[in-house]
Amino acid sequence: AQSVTQPDIHITVSEGASLELRCNYSYGATPYLFWYVQSPGQGLQLLLKYFSGDTLVQGIKGFEAEFKRSQSSFNLRKPSVHWSDAAEYFCAVGPSTLIQGAQKLVFGQGTRLTINP
Amino acid sequence: ETGVTQSPTHLIKTRGQQVTLRCSSQSGHNTVSWYQQALGQGPQFIFQYYREEENGRGNFPPRFSGLQFPNYSSELNVNALELDDSALYLCASRAGGLPNTGELFFGEGSRLTVL
């Protein structure tokens, strides 16, 4: 079964500190991997995605993520967080299909990030 | 280029009623999917529409139904509302065709409260 696990429900870091959000997935084939961010009362915004190639991917707002196939992980990192990064972060996995079909994304439960001033 | 827009943003219904949520996809996108996000949870896939036909469905009962129109806008209908249907309903669109890059563009959602 396809699943995504985000082990940390809530993380608090100080402004300027580094950040790593964990994501582990279970998928039967090579997946597409995504990180989305959701601010309170808002929809989801794509931070970055991994399809193939370089396992370290860069995204918007200074975020990056590293795909580790051997660990089935896709952790999100940022070297120095800003107060505006406070939000809910979701890891998601989807099929790496080249045929037209249902693009069903499976999301993790999310990690709520709080920034201390 | 306009993004994905959803209406209404908030609504309250009572158990047993029916609700229709609406979504306008991003310009140039012919594929629309709907997700349910319960409080404190990640979004869950309801179904997807491509060229006005449902081409994928998640683990939701038949009382969840949808439509896609020729302009690629979409509706989500839920009949016989239950308390557990209270959630944020997200619409997402993407460009169809190949290759399938999979990237979805989400609206801000419709928050449904069932009393």
HADDOCK unambig.tbl for C-alpha pairs under 7 A between the chains (distance, minus, plus):
assign (segid A and resid 42 and name CA) (segid B and resid 108 and name CA) 4.86 0.50 0.50
assign (segid A and resid 43 and name CA) (segid B and resid 106 and name CA) 5.95 0.50 0.50
assign (segid A and resid 43 and name CA) (segid B and resid 107 and name CA) 5.43 0.50 0.50
assign (segid A and resid 43 and name CA) (segid B and resid 108 and name CA) 3.76 0.50 0.50
assign (segid A and resid 43 and name CA) (segid B and resid 109 and name CA) 5.93 0.50 0.50
assign (segid A and resid 44 and name CA) (segid B and resid 106 and name CA) 5.66 0.50 0.50
assign (segid A and resid 45 and name CA) (segid B and resid 106 and name CA) 6.98 0.50 0.50
assign (segid A and resid 97 and name CA) (segid B and resid 100 and name CA) 6.61 0.50 0.50
assign (segid A and resid 98 and name CA) (segid B and resid 98 and name CA) 6.36 0.50 0.50
assign (segid A and resid 98 and name CA) (segid B and resid 99 and name CA) 5.26 0.50 0.50
assign (segid A and resid 98 and name CA) (segid B and resid 100 and name CA) 5.34 0.50 0.50
assign (segid A and resid 99 and name CA) (segid B and resid 98 and name CA) 6.82 0.50 0.50
assign (segid A and resid 99 and name CA) (segid B and resid 100 and name CA) 6.81 0.50 0.50
assign (segid A and resid 100 and name CA) (segid B and resid 97 and name CA) 6.60 0.50 0.50
assign (segid A and resid 100 and name CA) (segid B and resid 98 and name CA) 6.99 0.50 0.50
assign (segid A and resid 100 and name CA) (segid B and resid 100 and name CA) 6.83 0.50 0.50
assign (segid A and resid 101 and name CA) (segid B and resid 55 and name CA) 6.53 0.50 0.50
assign (segid A and resid 102 and name CA) (segid B and resid 48 and name CA) 6.13 0.50 0.50
assign (segid A and resid 102 and name CA) (segid B and resid 55 and name CA) 5.89 0.50 0.50
assign (segid A and resid 102 and name CA) (segid B and resid 56 and name CA) 4.83 0.50 0.50
assign (segid A and resid 103 and name CA) (segid B and resid 102 and name CA) 6.27 0.50 0.50
assign (segid A and resid 104 and name CA) (segid B and resid 45 and name CA) 6.24 0.50 0.50
assign (segid A and resid 105 and name CA) (segid B and resid 45 and name CA) 6.84 0.50 0.50
assign (segid A and resid 106 and name CA) (segid B and resid 44 and name CA) 6.91 0.50 0.50
assign (segid A and resid 107 and name CA) (segid B and resid 42 and name CA) 5.52 0.50 0.50
assign (segid A and resid 107 and name CA) (segid B and resid 43 and name CA) 6.12 0.50 0.50
assign (segid A and resid 108 and name CA) (segid B and resid 42 and name CA) 5.62 0.50 0.50
assign (segid A and resid 109 and name CA) (segid B and resid 41 and name CA) 4.94 0.50 0.50
assign (segid A and resid 109 and name CA) (segid B and resid 42 and name CA) 4.49 0.50 0.50
assign (segid A and resid 110 and name CA) (segid B and resid 41 and name CA) 6.80 0.50 0.50
assign (segid A and resid 110 and name CA) (segid B and resid 42 and name CA) 5.93 0.50 0.50
